[in-house]
Each structure stands twice: as structure tokens, then as C-alpha cells.
Amino acid sequence: MSARESCTLGFRVKSGWAAAVLIANSQRAPTVIDSRVIELADPGVPDSRQPFHAGFGTEQTDTTKVTRLIHGIEQFSRRSIAALLADYRKQHHVRRAGVVVASLTDPATIGNQHMRAHASEGRLFRTVLVDALEHCDVAVRVVLEREAYELLGKALRRSPTEAKHKVAALGERVARWRAEQKVAAAAAWLVS
């Protein structure tokens, strides 16, 4: 592959990590170049995957601890994404990414403390990923998971089901091709 060939990235954000898929751009038949899991929280730091949780079913109320964890997550994710992009950019031109998230709900609107903690983590990891990508000069489009295949279907002039089948077929030679990788690939294709 030529170093000048353009590629796009897709991510499916989870709590503390994201599925990352790099595809070679082609509107008709993109090719998966790489599929991996990227850490957004330091595995060596207890509680960094769920900084808004104090324990099972309870929200963390120690704001000093939450602030310290968030600061560490921001630094770790920025380094992690910069390293990923540096690795990809050795051979590929990467300037766009699609980021798939479960929800864009404002956590402050959620009454249940356990669900609010999950929503806060979802927003945190989405934000640190988008910020890290933008810091590396990557244009980002955030997509709700429930809309990813519908949007891709419209872009391809196909039904959402046909778009989903096309994405599934992209991973025929990819070792890890679960739902997270598939929807990340759909987002990468969408922004290609």
C-alpha cells in the first residue's frame, strides 16, 4: 500500500478502552488494514476504568479521587492515541475518524446514581478519545451506535441491513471481529 493512500479510523468507545479499526478508503470496497483494542485508561491504576464508581451499584462521591483519576485518564489516553496514530502514520495517511458511542445523554439528567456513574464514564471516555484525536489533527465525527448502520446505509444507498452485512464481510480475514469492531468499521467507512 502506498504511504499516500488515505485511510480512516473507526472507534467503538467502552469504559476504559475502545475497539479501533483502520480501513483503506474506498467508497465501494474498503479494506480492513488493522483491528485492535486500544486502552484509554491505565490498566495499572485501580479504578481508572470506572472512575465514577465507588463500588458495585454506587456512585463515587470523593471528588478529589475522581479528579485525580480523570486527570490520569486524560494523560494516558492522549499518549495512547498519539502512539496509535504514530504507528499508523508510518505507512498511512490518517486524517478522519468516526467514534461510536452508546449515548449522548447528559449524566446530570439521570436520577439513578449507578446509571449516572455509567453515563459519566461514557461521556468521559468519549471526550478523552475525541480530544486526543483532535490533538493529533484528526477530524472526528461522533455517531450513536443505534444510528451507525442506518447512516452508513444511506451513504451507500443501501438498507441498514445491507450495510451491516457489508461491514460483517469486511472482517472475513480479521482475527477479532466482534460487534465492537464491526460498528467501528462502519464508522470508519462512514467518514471515508
N, C-alpha and C positions, 0 to 999 in steps of 0.2 A: 504494500500500500504506500502511496506517495505521502510524504510528510505534509504536502499541501492539501490533501484531501480533507474535507470538513467532516467532523463528527459532532454528535450531540450526546449529552448525558441525560440520563433519567434517574431519579431517586424515588424510593418509597420510604418515607420517614417513619421510624419507630422510636420507642423510648430508649435513647442512648445509642442508637445505631441507625443505619439506612442501607437498604439494598441499592447498589449502584450499577447501572448498565450503560455501557458506551456503545453507540451504534454508528456505523459509517452511513452518512446521509445519502439517501436516495428515496425519492417520493414513492417509487414503485416497489422497490425491494431492498430495504435497508438490511445491513448485515450486523450481527452482534459481534463486536470486537472483544468485549470483556464484560464479565458479570462477577461482581464481588460484594462482600459486605464491608462497609466502612464504619469504623467506630466513631461516635460523636461524643462519647463520654469515656473518660479514662477507666479502663477495667480495674486498675489498681486503686481506685478511690471508692471506698464504700459509699453507697447511697447516691452516686453520681448518675446512675441510670434513672432513678426515681427521686429527684431532689425535693419534690413537694410532698412526699410520703414520709410519715413518721413511723409507720408500721402498717400491718395489714389493715386496710379499711380506714386509716386515719390520716388526716392532713398534717403536714409539718407546720408547727407554729413558731419554731425557733428561726426568726428572720435572719439572724446573724449566720446561722448554719446554711440556710437557703441561699443567701447572698454569696457566701464563700463557695458553695457548690456551683452556683451559676457562673461565677467568675472563672472557676476552673474549667467548666464545660465550654465556655466561650473560647478560652485559650486553646484547649485541647482540640476542639472541632476545627478551629481555624488552621492549626498545624496539620491536622489530619486531611482536610480538604486541600490545602496547599500542596501537601506531599502527593496526594492522588493526582491532582492536576499536573504537577511537575512530571510525574511518571507518564501520564498520558501524552503530555505535550512534547515529549521526546520524539514522538512519531506522528502525532495527530494534531490537527488544528481544532481546538475546542473553544467555542465562544458562547454556546447556548446550553441551557439545561431546563428540564421540566422537573418539578418537585411535586410529588403526590402526597397528599395529607388526608387523614380521615375526617378532619373537621376544621372549620374556621371559627367555631363558636367562641365567644369571649368567655373565659373561665369565670369572670365576675358575675355572669348571669346564671350560673349553676348553683343551686341551693345545696345539693348533696355534697358534703366535704370530700368524700372519696372520689366522686366523679369530677369535682372541681380540680382535685390534685392531678388526675389523669389529663384533663383538658389543659391545665397549666403546663404539664410536661410536653404535651403535644405541641402547644404553641412555642415553648422554649426551644425544642429541638428543630422545629420548622424554621424558627427565626435564626438560630445559630448556623444552620446549614445555608440558608439563603444569604445571610450576611457574609459567611466565609466564601461562598461562590462569587458574590458581587465584589468582594475584596480582591479576588483573583481575576477580575474583569470578565466574568461570565454573566450574561443576561439570563435572568431567571423568570420562569412562568410557573406559578403555583396552581395546581389543579386538584380539585376534590376527587377522591378515589371513586366515588359513585358516579362521577361525570366523565372519567378518563376515556372509557371506550366509546361513549356517545360522542364526545368531542373528536376523537380520532376517526370514528366512523363518518362524521360529517366532513372532516378534512379529506378523507379518502373517497367520499361519495359512496359509502357502503353503510350497511346497518351496523349497529354496535356489536351484534353477534358476529358478523363477518370480520369486523376489526379485531375482535377478541381472538378469533381463530387464526387470523394472520399473525398476530403477536405470538400466540402459542407456537406457531410453526417456526418463528424466528429462533426459538430456543432448542430446536431439534438436536443440535450438536453442543449444547451448553450443559455442563455438569449440574449446576444448580439452577433450576428454572421453575421456581415456585411462584405462587401468586404475587409475592412482593417484587420479584424480578420481572415478571410479565407486565405488571402495571407500570413499573419504572421504565421498561422498554416502550410501552405505549406513550408515556410522557415524552421520552426522548424523540420518538417518531413524530409526535405532535408538534414539537418545536423545531424539527429539522427543516 
